[in-house]
Amino acid sequence: MRSIHAVGFDMDYTLVHYEVSAWEERAFHHTQRLLASRGVPVTELHFDPAAFTRGLIIDTKLGNIVKANRFGYVTKAAHGMRMMPHDLQRKAYSQVWVDLSDSRWIFLNTLFSLSEACLYAQIVDMHDRGALLPSTDYQSIYRLVSDAMNSAHLEGALKADIIADPDRFVVRDPELPRALLDLKHSGKKLFLVTNSEWHYTLPMMSWAFDRHLPSGSWRDLFDLVIVQSRKPSFFDGKNSFDEVLDDSGATRPLAGPLQKGRSYRGGNAQLVQEWLELLGEEILYVGDHVYADVHVSSQIHRWRTALIIRELEAEVAAETAFAQTQKTLHLSMQKKDFLDQEQAALRLALQRLEYGELLPLHIHGPASTIHERLRTLRIESTALDAQLAPLAKASGELGNTRWGPLMRAGNDKSRLARQIERHADVYTGRVANLLHLTPFGYLRAARGSLPHDAS
């Protein structure tokens, strides 16, 4: 952080964190209402906050929602709301690699995706029951849901619900203002870049910050405030700025240079960087969207990036509580590996005996002795598998009973973890965690592990 001279922030799910179940239920409700007004029979559908997670991928060809590992191989899948049995999943995806550059696949980047995934899955089930027009397919279902979801976010009724009752929808974090004050007092410039409108940004930021600040106003924290930035195009476009004139949100085209302490609409990152008079590596941008916040800002302008993944806090707590059981699982898996290796060596010995060849090292005796040892090992392996099964199941359900930990897919990294690894310099559960780093700290990556490293 010593080399960072300006820090930019997204707002939604970054500086303002929402009560996910409540917020996404309202998004589901308003999208459902729009779909019903367009003749889609969705009135009986309901939002299940635990059904899906960030980092999953919609397969618009088959109507599935899948979890993939870092190489793109599918490790779990649901068709509609039902998890697919392993044999059906294998049949569908044994020869398929998830390529996020292909329009077939829709990556669920943020917590805002949970209501969208839940609606899509339930409408897939309706389609399979014959409740939709025969011309409907899984791709058109996604377009239908995505269009309605975007409309719900734009029409204003959803955000009006949030503004009217922030205590219900927003999670207050008293440590967050202190973290930003530390950054500001250390001499770093702070700026806000959000896709939300001024009429939403003003009450949300006021509710989350003002009561915790000596000045009583969140706007005193920021050198620039930019609303309706239209990320990701904010980072790769040349859009002009409008100046926000007052609290009503009235604007006029910006006639001169950007000015410290003012608020703007639209614009582009290049002008912000020029105004800051900094190199890209001296700017840190913090957001919750893997692509719109982190990928484009780092790839185009070489800004440093931090990704906020609030769900990690619960997962870390669950993994900590599970640590002793995980250790037992690890030791049992090591034992299973030894049993498997010995059985493999004994089977090779029997094969060599059959062809009159030399036995492997450390294996002696006639075929009858080897067969007896194999029988004993198989009994031990079967008993060990019975002990391992519930432990492995519990380990695979940490974070979410259907999909497991966000950053893992089986024993491998998840596709989400791979995206974060490629595009984010750091990730953390909340912005307030910067308090533990301080504005003067230095983050060093842990030594990476390789398959041949000693365990």
N, C-alpha and C positions, 0 to 999 in steps of 0.2 A: 504493500500500500504506500510505501515511501515514494515510489516513482509515479504514483497516480496523482494528477493535479486537478482532475474534474471527474465527478461521478454523476451519471445520469440514471434515472429510475423510470420504470414503467409504473403504472398505478394499480390496476386491477390484479388481485392475487399476488402483488409484489409489495407495494406500500399499504394497500388496503386489502386485507384478507377477509374473505367471506366465510360465513357458516355454510359449508358446501351443500349439505343436505337441503337446507332452507332455500338457498339461492338457486340451486339447480332444479329444485322442485317448482319454483316459480317460473323459471325458464321453460321447463317442460310444460307447465300449465298454459303459458301464453302461446307456445308453439302448437300445442294440442288444440287450443282454441282457433288459431288461424287455419290449421289443417281441417278442422271440422267445418269452418266457414267455406272452405274450398271443396267440400263434398266428400272428404275422406272420413270413414266411420271410425273415429278414434276416441270417442267419448268414454269408453270403458277402460282405456289404458291408464296405467299408473306408473309413477317414477319409483325406481328401486335404486337407492344411492350406493348399494354395495354390489350391484350387478356388473359394473365395469370400472376400469381404472384408467388413469392417464397412461399413455405409452402403448396402448393396444392399437390394432390396425383393422380397419374395415375392408373386407374383401367384397367389392361391389359386384363382382362377377358371380360369386356363389352365395351371397347373402350371409356371409360369416363374419364374425369378429374374432381376430386371432392375436396371439402373442407370439412373437418371433425372437430368436436369439440374435446375437450381433452379426451372424452371417446370413440372416434372412430365413433360416429354417423355422418352420412353425412348430412350437412346442405345446401349445394349447389352443383350442378353438371352440367357439360356440356358434351354433346355427340358430339365429333368432335368440331367444332367451335361454336355450338349453345347451349345456356343455356337450360337446361331441365326444362319443366314446372313442377310445384310442384307435380302434380298427378303422372307423369311418374317417377320423382325422388323418390317419396314415394314408388311406386310399386317396383322399382329396389332395394331400400336400407332399407326398413322398418325393415327387418329381417337380415340385414347385418351389421357387425361391422368391421371397418377398422383396420386390424392387420398388423402393419408394419413389423412384423417378417415373414409374408407370402409373397412369391415371387410374388403373384398377384398384390401387391401394390408397386408402385415406388414413394418414397417421393422426392419432388423437393426441394432440400436442399438450393440451392444458386441461385444467379442471373444468373449464367451460364445455368440454367435450362430453362430459358424463351424461347430461340430459339428451344430447344429440344421439349418442350411442344407444341409450335406453329406448328412445323413440324408434330409431331405425330397427333395432332388434325386434320390437313388438310388432311393427308393421310388416316385417319379413314373415313373422308367424301368421299374421292376418292373410298375407299373400298366399302362403302355403295352404291355408284353409280355404282358399278360393273367395275371400271376402273383397278382393280388389278386382279391377277390370282385367280381363284376360291379357290385354296388351302390356300390362305392367310387368316389369322385370326388376331384378335387384338393383341395377344401376339407376333406373328411373326412381326407385324408392329413395335412394340416397339423395338424388337431386331434389326430390320433393321435400324431404326432411331438412336438408341443408338450406334450401330457399326459404322455407317457413321459419327456421331458426334464425337466419339472418334478418328476416323481416321483423321477428319478435324483438330482436335486439335494437332494431332501428326505429320502430314505431313509437317507442317512448313509454308504453304502459308498464313494461317490465321494470325499467329503471325508476319509474314513478313509485312503484311498490317499495323499492329499496330505499329511496329518499324519504318516503313517508314513515318508515319504521327501521331505521338503521340498527337499533338495539337487537332486533330479531335477525338481521342478515349479516351484520359486520362484526368481526371479532376484533376487539380493541387490544392493542399491544402497547402498554405504557413505556416499554423499553425502546421502542422504535424511534420516537422523537429524540431521545438521548443519543442514540447512535448517529443520527443525522447531524445533531448539534456538534458532536465530537468531530465529525468530518469537516463541518463548516468552520469551526473554531481553529482547526489545524491548518486552515488556509486553502482548502480544496473548494473549487466551485461546484455547486450542485445544480442540476437541472432536471426537470420532469418532462417526459415525453410519453403521452398516453393517446390511445385511439378514442378514448371517451370524449364526449362533448363537454363544453364548459359548464352547462347547467347541471351536469352530473358530477363533474370533477370537483366543483366548488363545495357542494355540501358534503361529499364523501371525505375529501381531505380535511375539511373543517371539523367534521365529527371525529375523525381518527386522530387529529393532531392538536387542535387549538387548545384544548384544556390542559395539555401536557407541556406547553411551551411558555417560556417567560414573557414573550412578546404577545402571546395570545393569538397569533396568526401564522398559519402554515406557509403563507406566501413569503414570509421573511426568511425562510430556509433556502429559497431557490433563487439563483441568479437568472434563470429562464424557466418559464412554464409554457409548455406547448401541448395543446389539445387537438383532437381530431387530426392526428399526425399521419394517419393512413399507413401505419407500418404494415407490411415490410417496405412499401414503396418509398417511405420516408428516407430509407437508407440508400436506395439506388436511383431515386428520381431527382427531378429539379423543380419540384413544386414550389410556388412562391408562398410567402407568409402573409397572413392577415393579422393585424393587431387587435387584441381584445380590449375594448375601450372601458368597460365597466362591468359590474357584477351581473348585469342583465345578459351579458354575452354578446352585445353588439360589437361588430367588427368593421374595420376598414382596411383596404390594401396597405401593406407596409411601404412607405415611401422612401425611407432611409435605412440605415443600419439597425441591427438588433440593439436593444438597450437593456442594461442590467435591471432586474427587478420587474420587468414587464411580462405580460402574458400574450401568447400568440396562438394562431390556429394554422394547421397545415405545415408548410415549409419542408426543409430537407436537411439531412445530417451534415452535408458538406458545408453549408452556410454556418451551421452551429459550430463545427470544428474550426472554421476560419475565424469566427467571432471569439472562440476560446483561445485562439493562437497556440494550439497544442498539436503535437503529433498524435496519431491514432493510439499508439502504445501508452500514452499518458492519460487516456480517457478510459474509464470503466463504465460499462452500461449493465444495469441490473434489471432482469425481467423474468417472466415465468414461461414464455413461449419459446420453445427450442428453435423454431425457424424465424419467426417475425422479430424476436428480440435478440437472440444470441447468434444464430447462423449468419444472417445478412450483415449485422453490424461488425462482426469479426472478419468475415470474408471480404467485404467491400472496403471498409475503412480501417481494418486492423485494430479496431477498438478492443480493449480487454473486456471480458464478459463474465458475468456471474448469473447463474440460473437459480431461481427460487423454486424449491420443491417442498411445499409445506407438509406433504404426506410423509416425508422422511422422518419427521419427529416421532410419529406413532410407530413407524416401522423400527426405528432404532430402539425405542423403548421395548417393543415386542422381542426384538433380537437379543437385547440385554437380558430380559427375563428368561429367554429360551437358551441362554449361553451354556448352562451346565448340561442341558439335554442335547444341545448341538455337539458338545464335546463327547458325550456318550455315543452319539450317532457317528461322529468322525472316527472314534476308536473302533466301533463295530464295523464300519465300512473298511477300515484297514484290515481287520481280521478276515472279513469276507474276501478281500483281495488276495490275502495269503492262501485262503482255502481254495479260491478259484485257480490261483497259480499252481498250487500243488496238484489239483485235479487235472489241470491241463498237462502238466509234466508226466503224470501217471498214464494218461491216455496216450501220450506220445511214446512212453515206454512200451505199452502194449502193442502199439503199431509197429515199433521196431522189432519187438520179439516175433511178431507175425512174419516179418520179412528177414529175420536172421541178422539184424543189425545191432550195433553197440547200443547199450542202454544209455540214457542221459546220466550225467554225473549225479552222484548221491542217491541214485535209485538202484536197489538191489533186490534179488529174490525172484522166484518163479512167477508166472502169470497169476497163479491162485492167490499169492500173497498181495500182489498189486491190486487184484480185483477186490480183495477184502478191505484193503486200505481205502480204495475208492468208495466202497459202500459206506464205510465209517464217515468219510469226508462228506458224502452226500447227505447223510443224516444230520451232521453238524451244520451244513449249509442250509438245509431246510429249516432247522430250528432257529438259526440265526436270521434267516429271512423273515420269519414270523415275528422276531423281536424288532427287526429293522423297519418293517412296513409302517407301523403307526408313527414311529419317530420321523421317518422320511416324509410321511403325509403331513405331519404337523409342521415340519420345517418348510415344506412347499406351500403352506397356507399362511405363513407370516405376512401380515399386511393386508391380505385379502384371501378369503377362504376359497374363492374360485380361481383367482389368477396368480396368487402368490406375491412375493416381493417385487416392487417396481423395477429394480435394477438387475434382477436375476431371471433367467429363463432356464429352469432345471439347474444344472451345474455350471452353466455358462452365463455370460453377461446378456442382458436383454437388449433388444433393438434400441430401446430408449437409452439404456446405459451407453451404447455405442454412439448414439447421436450426441449425447452430452459430452462424452469423451472426445469427440471430434471437434465440437464447436464451442464448448464452454471452458474458460480457464479454471473456474471454480464453481461448485454448487453447494447450496446450503438450504436449511429448512426455512429460514426467515432472515429478513434484512437486519433485525436486531442482533443477530449473531456476530455482526461486525464489531460489536462491543468487546467480544473476546479477542479479536485480532488487534484492535485499536488502529487509528489512522497511520501509525508508524510501524506496524508489524510487517513481517515477511512470511509469505507462504511458500513452503518447499514441498514438492510432490513426494509422496512415499516412493520408495524403490519399487519398480514394477516387478511382478512375479512372472516367471517363465515356466512352461510345463516341466522342464528338467531340474528346476530348483528343488533343493531339499525341503521337505514339508516341515 
